Amino acid sequence: MRIVTMFTPVVTMMNRLKYPHKFLLIGLLCLLAVVQIMYFLITEINKNIQIADKERSGLQYIQPLTELLIGLQQHRGTANLYLQDGSPGYKDKLKALEGTIAASISKVDAVDERYGRELQTVEQWQQLKRNWKTLLGSMNPQLSPQDSLKLHTELINGILSLIMHVGDTSTLILDPELDSYYLMDSIVNKLPALSEMVGLSRALGSLVAYRSKATEDEKEQLIALSVHIDALSDDATHGLQTVVQKNPGIQPWLEKDGKQFNASVSSYKDLMRKELIKADKIHTNSDTYFQLATSVIDDSMKLYAAEVTMLDQLLQDRKADYADKKRSTSITVTVIGLLLLYVFTGFYLSIMRTVHVLEDSSRQLANGDLSVRVHLETKDELQRVGMSFNVIAESFRQTVMTSQNLAHQVAVSAASLKHGFEESVHVTNEIVMMNKEMAVGAHNQAQASEEMATSIGDTTVGVHKIAESAGVMSNISMELLERSRHGNDSILSAINQMRTLGESTHKVEYMIQLLSERISQIGQIATTITQISNQTNLLALNANIEAARAGEHGKGFVIVAGEIRKLAEQSKESSHDISSLIEAIQLSTADTVQAMKDGSQEVSKGIREIQGTGKMFQEMLLYVQEVARQIQDITLSSETMAANVEQINASIQEMSSIAQDAASSVSHVEQVSNQQFRSFEALQSASSALNDKAIEMQETIRHFNV
């Protein structure tokens, strides 16, 4: 967690940058690191080249100094011999040596002018020249050999000190390679010091050989010089062996001079020990001794020259090697930089190509093409993004396909519902028309019953009159017979109308039951629509969740899923409205069915009563006929007929009441049918709206190509 927190600032910064800016920033940082490393590397190489150049400068400075050193050492030995015997030959040699020394001084002046400031030798060199002039001014026959030796040695020590100073300031003393270091050590320290020790021993030994005797002090000096010569020659030989071991290629160039040097030094040391140090009486000629010592110095200078040449060659090779390293490093870094730039550019193009593919695919998906899939050539983590995109696209495609199927089912169900409601409206309209006809028939029947009741009342009055007057009955018996027949016909007509009313009532009851079944089917369809709406709402919610996981690429999905969800909510609300209307219709239908059942029972009862009345009218007709035939029994028959007429009158009154109840029930059925008709019209409007919404949902989802 701490590691993640540590990277929060850079993550925040990277989140605010586009890919070109990110790659530019990373590229600049990499370039800065490469440039920094390249700078330090090239600087170090240049520094090493400068050191090699500076070492060569020191080497070039030391060479004329060494020549001057050899000349001064020869001048010292010759001066001692000259001051010892004053021979003109030695004086001529001194003049020649002074000319050689002057030439060497000119060479040193040239290198000092060129490298003096860099090597910090100007003042020291000028002081040495002044000391040389002082030495020349003091050279006269009155100068003792010891003073001459001292003056020469001081000047030579100054030359040796200057050589060591040049070795320090030119960094020769810090040479990093083992072979070149030992060559430097031999050139700067060992061979110049060895030549000085040999030169001192030459000057002192020549003087001793010239006198053919040596004091104890002189022997001690010769012993000390011999020890120094042994140590320096051994160090020089060891250094030469180390150089050859480190760099065997140098051996052919140094082997001959090295062997000659060792042989000369060995011979000279033997001569010193045997002829000067250990001998009781010295027999060696001073010139011979001087020449042998000079040959040692010459051989050391040959080795010195070979080592200088080899060291200079090694420094040149080192400089060339550094230059090659610098060039190869520059080329390598340039090639690697170009390769990194090439790879970096390819990396950038690969990422941008992947981003463009994802962007184009997202745009196509947002435009409705749900068949689009991302195919990435990359094998990195961006492929997982592409796979996730394909999973989202497939999930969304399945969601839309399911929505399309549901929308189609909703549309089909809505169309079926609309058709069913249209049929229901048509059937209800027919029922309303039939109820209107039934209402008219019931009203007519009620009027006929009232007229019949009035006729029966009149008949009752007539019967009473018959009872009062048989004569009047005889006169009107024929008329009564006609009226009885007319009443019988009316009763038969009423029976037929009641039968028709019963059949209509049964038909209405059957139609209402059929309507109740249709309404139940409609309720099932509305329940199915509600379930489809709930499933569509759930699918829309899942689409919202998948779109939220998709982030920026799922915004289009969120809008479409929201529209689908709204349509599902509207379908659900319409289904609830339909269910509410259906429940109201079912309640009204149940009331209507119950009312129709009650009306049917009352009609059946009325039919039975009217049938009884018809039978009574038939009996009355028989009675009337019998009265016509048997007028003499009219009194008895009139009493019976009066009772029967009263009963008929009561039955007619009851039939009239039944007819009025039937008319009232039919009116109620008509009202319920009208209310049911209006409910079906509302359901038809709702089903039409649901059908329109289903079509709109299909049009919305049809935008997507799965």
Buried (B, 14 or more C-beta within 10 A) or exposed (E): EEEEEEEEEEEEEEEEEEEEEBBEEBBEEBEEEBEEEBEEBBEEBEEBBEBBBBBBBBBBBBBBBBBBBBBBBBBBBBBBBBBBEEEEEBBEBBEEBBEBBEBBBEBBBEBBEEBBEBBBBEEBBEEBEEBBEEBEEEBEEEBEBEEBBEBBBEBBEBBBEBBBBBBBBBBBBEBEBEBBBBBBBBBBBBBBBBBBBBBBBBBBBBBBBBEEEBEEEBBEBBBEBBEBBBBBBEBBBEBBEBBBEBBEEBBEBBEEBBEBBBEBBEEBBEBBBEBBBEBEEBEBBBEEBBBBBBBBBBBBBBBBBBBBBBBBEBBEEBBEBBBEBBEEBBEEBEEEBEEBEEEBEEBBEBBEBBBEBBEEBBEBBBEBBBEBBBEBEBEEEBBEBBEBBBEBBEBBBBBBBBBBEBBBBBBEBBBBBBEBBBEBBEBBBEBBEBBBBBBEBBBEBBEBBBEBBEBBBEBBEBBEBBBEBBEEBBEBBEEBBEBBBEBBEBBBEBBEBBBBBBEBBBBBBEBBBEBBEBBEBBBEBBBBBBEBBBBBBEBBBBBBBBBEBBEEBBEBBBEBBBBBBBBBBBBBEBBBBBBEBBEBBBEBBEBBBEBBBBBBEBBBEBBEBBBBBBEBBBBBBEBBBBBBEEBEEBEEBBEEBBEBBEBBBEBBBBBBEBBBBBBBBBBBBBBBBBBBBEBBBBBBEBBBBBBEBBBBBBEBBEEBEB
